[in-house]
Each structure stands twice: as C-alpha cells, then as structure tokens.
Amino acid sequence: MLPRNMRQDHPAPRTPRPRIHGTRAFTLTELAVVALIIGLLAAIAVPSLKRSVVAARSDAVINDLRVFSGAFLHYMQEKGDWPEDSAPGDYPLGMEQFLRSSAWTKPSAIGGLYNWEPQTMQGGVRVRAAITISSVDPNLVTSDRIQLEDIDRRFDDGNLSTGLFRLGFGLEPLYIIEP
C-alpha cells in the first residue's frame, strides 16, 4: 500500500490559469447593449436624414422653377410672345440672353429633364405657358409622393391637383407660369 501522501483518492486540485494583465473581453450582455444603443440612434437619425434630403431636393427644384419662370417672363415681356416648344432637356430657342443653357439642360434634383411647354393642354385645361419635368431615360422623375407634396406645400397650395404646381399629363410635375 502507498503512503497516504501518494494515494490518489482525490484528484489534485487544478490551478487556475494565470490571467494576463491588461486584457479583458466584452461580455455578450455588453455587446448587446452597444448594439441596442446603435440601433436606437439609427432609428432616430434615418428619418431625420430622409426629411433633410427631401427638403434639399424640394428647395433645389423650387429655385430652378423660379429662375426659369423669371427668364421666360422676361422673354415674353421683351419679345411679346413665348418661345417655341422644346423637347425635354432641349434648350428653348431664343433664350440665350435670358437663361444659361447649362441650368436648363441638367437633370432636376428629383430626376427628369425640364421641358418648356407653351400652349399646352394639361388635365383638360389649356395652359399658355408651363414648365414640366419629364422622364427621359435614364433620367426618370421621382414618383415619391412625399417629395412631390413637399415641393407643392413649400411652393404652392399643398394640393397636387390644383394650383400652379401640380401633376400634369402622365403624372409629371408641372409648373404653370401663365394659366
């Protein structure tokens, strides 16, 4: 028989692994809390960012329409008539001294190209002078109702069926300069 100190009735106690100082891992709970906080911040920030983008695009379109309508009105006062009709994105003839071509031919902030429409029918109503924003591949006008209503609310009467800014033929945005 073995002496008592050599018997293995009980296994030898394990010695704990030495801990390296300065290193510590995050617990699963801590990581979950961080993920929750990031998710909450994103839920708050994304709608605010969306509203800012909508407002910026609305302001850009409104500014363009004001500049363009002023140029066409100035042309009308000097020449006594409106310029001839033009295709979407094409610079209306005779507008050189009234409007920069680069401003007219670039896509709008909501997609699509500006289109000069004198003597046109829009929604069964004859309009003497209007600007539409037309979808032309690859420049398609947004169909985002929130965006279009924001433009109308900031610029006109808030109703896309009435007023000077409305949806015209093919549901394209229309700004009436002279009804």
C-alpha positions as CSV (number, residue, x, y, z in Angstrom):
1,M,0.0,0.0,0.0
2,L,1.1,3.5,-0.9
3,P,1.8,6.0,1.7
4,R,-1.1,8.4,2.4
5,N,0.5,11.3,0.7
6,M,0.9,9.3,-2.6
7,R,-2.6,8.0,-2.7
8,Q,-5.0,9.4,-5.3
9,D,-8.3,9.3,-3.5
10,H,-9.0,12.8,-4.6
11,P,-7.7,14.3,-7.8
12,A,-5.2,17.0,-7.5
13,P,-6.8,20.5,-7.4
14,R,-6.5,22.4,-10.7
15,T,-4.5,25.5,-10.6
16,P,-6.2,28.5,-12.3
17,R,-4.7,29.7,-15.5
18,P,-2.7,32.9,-14.9
19,R,-4.6,36.0,-16.2
20,I,-2.7,38.2,-18.5
21,H,-3.0,41.7,-17.1
22,G,-4.4,44.4,-19.4
23,T,-6.7,42.2,-21.5
24,R,-10.4,41.9,-21.0
25,A,-13.1,40.7,-23.3
26,F,-16.6,42.2,-23.6
27,T,-19.4,40.1,-22.3
28,L,-22.3,39.2,-24.5
29,T,-24.6,41.5,-22.5
30,E,-22.3,44.5,-23.0
31,L,-22.2,43.8,-26.7
32,A,-26.0,43.5,-26.9
33,V,-26.4,46.9,-25.0
34,V,-24.0,48.6,-27.5
35,A,-25.9,47.1,-30.5
36,L,-29.2,48.3,-28.9
37,I,-27.9,51.8,-28.5
38,I,-26.6,51.9,-32.1
39,G,-29.9,50.7,-33.3
40,L,-31.8,53.4,-31.4
41,L,-29.5,56.1,-32.7
42,A,-30.0,54.9,-36.3
43,A,-33.8,54.7,-35.8
44,I,-33.7,58.4,-34.7
45,A,-31.2,59.6,-37.3
46,V,-32.5,57.9,-40.5
47,P,-36.0,59.6,-40.6
48,S,-34.3,63.0,-39.9
49,L,-31.8,62.4,-42.6
50,K,-34.6,61.5,-45.0
51,R,-36.5,64.7,-44.2
52,S,-33.3,66.7,-44.8
53,V,-32.8,65.1,-48.2
54,V,-36.4,65.7,-49.2
55,A,-36.2,69.4,-48.1
56,A,-32.9,69.9,-50.0
57,R,-34.3,68.4,-53.2
58,S,-37.5,70.5,-52.9
59,D,-35.5,73.7,-52.4
60,A,-33.4,72.9,-55.5
61,V,-36.4,72.3,-57.7
62,I,-38.3,75.4,-56.4
63,N,-35.2,77.5,-57.0
64,D,-34.9,76.2,-60.6
65,L,-38.5,76.8,-61.3
66,R,-38.4,80.4,-60.0
67,V,-35.3,81.2,-62.1
68,F,-36.7,79.6,-65.2
69,S,-40.1,81.2,-64.9
70,G,-38.5,84.6,-64.4
71,A,-36.4,84.1,-67.5
72,F,-39.4,83.0,-69.6
73,L,-41.5,86.0,-68.3
74,H,-38.6,88.3,-69.2
75,Y,-38.5,86.8,-72.7
76,M,-42.3,87.3,-73.0
77,Q,-42.0,91.0,-72.0
78,E,-39.2,91.7,-74.4
79,K,-40.5,89.7,-77.4
80,G,-44.2,89.9,-76.9
81,D,-44.7,86.1,-77.2
82,W,-43.5,82.9,-75.6
83,P,-40.5,80.9,-77.1
84,E,-41.4,77.9,-79.3
85,D,-42.0,74.5,-77.7
86,S,-38.9,72.4,-77.0
87,A,-38.3,68.7,-76.2
88,P,-37.4,67.6,-72.6
89,G,-33.8,68.7,-71.9
90,D,-33.5,70.8,-75.1
91,Y,-32.7,74.4,-74.7
92,P,-35.6,76.6,-75.9
93,L,-34.6,78.7,-79.0
94,G,-34.1,82.4,-78.3
95,M,-33.5,82.0,-74.6
96,E,-29.7,82.6,-74.8
97,Q,-29.8,86.1,-73.3
98,F,-32.3,85.2,-70.6
99,L,-31.2,81.8,-69.3
100,R,-28.0,79.8,-69.1
101,S,-28.3,76.6,-71.1
102,S,-26.3,74.5,-68.5
103,A,-29.0,75.3,-65.9
104,W,-31.8,74.2,-68.2
105,T,-30.3,71.0,-69.7
106,K,-29.1,69.4,-66.4
107,P,-31.4,66.8,-64.7
108,S,-33.6,68.2,-62.0
109,A,-33.0,67.4,-58.3
110,I,-35.9,65.0,-58.5
111,G,-34.9,63.3,-61.7
112,G,-36.2,64.0,-65.2
113,L,-35.4,66.9,-67.5
114,Y,-37.0,70.3,-67.7
115,N,-39.4,70.8,-70.6
116,W,-40.8,74.1,-72.0
117,E,-44.5,73.8,-72.8
118,P,-46.2,76.8,-74.4
119,Q,-49.9,76.5,-75.4
120,T,-50.4,73.0,-73.9
121,M,-53.3,71.0,-72.6
122,Q,-52.8,69.8,-69.1
123,G,-55.5,67.8,-67.3
124,G,-58.2,69.1,-69.8
125,V,-57.2,72.7,-69.1
126,R,-55.5,74.9,-71.7
127,V,-52.3,76.4,-70.3
128,R,-50.5,79.3,-72.1
129,A,-47.0,78.7,-70.5
130,A,-45.7,76.0,-68.3
131,I,-42.6,74.0,-67.4
132,T,-42.8,70.3,-66.9
133,I,-40.3,67.9,-65.5
134,S,-40.3,64.9,-67.9
135,S,-39.0,61.4,-67.5
136,V,-36.5,60.6,-70.2
137,D,-34.3,57.5,-69.9
138,P,-32.1,57.3,-67.9
139,N,-33.4,60.5,-66.1
140,L,-36.7,59.4,-64.5
141,V,-38.7,61.7,-62.4
142,T,-39.3,60.5,-58.9
143,S,-42.7,59.0,-58.1
144,D,-42.2,59.7,-54.4
145,R,-45.4,61.3,-53.3
146,I,-43.8,62.7,-50.2
147,Q,-41.2,64.5,-52.3
148,L,-43.8,66.0,-54.7
149,E,-46.2,67.0,-51.9
150,D,-43.3,68.7,-50.1
151,I,-42.5,70.8,-53.2
152,D,-46.1,71.7,-53.6
153,R,-46.5,72.6,-49.9
154,R,-43.4,74.8,-49.9
155,F,-44.1,76.4,-53.3
156,D,-47.8,76.5,-53.9
157,D,-51.1,75.4,-52.3
158,G,-50.2,72.0,-51.0
159,N,-52.5,70.2,-53.3
160,L,-51.0,68.4,-56.3
161,S,-54.3,68.6,-58.2
162,T,-54.7,72.4,-58.1
163,G,-52.6,75.5,-58.1
164,L,-49.6,76.4,-60.2
165,F,-47.5,73.4,-59.2
166,R,-49.4,70.2,-59.9
167,L,-49.2,66.8,-61.6
168,G,-49.8,67.2,-65.3
169,F,-50.1,64.7,-68.1
170,G,-48.6,61.3,-67.3
171,L,-48.3,62.4,-63.6
172,E,-45.3,64.5,-64.5
173,P,-44.6,67.6,-62.3
174,L,-45.9,70.8,-64.0
175,Y,-45.4,74.4,-63.0
176,I,-47.8,76.8,-64.7
177,I,-46.3,80.2,-65.5
178,E,-49.4,81.6,-67.2
179,P,-52.7,79.8,-67.0
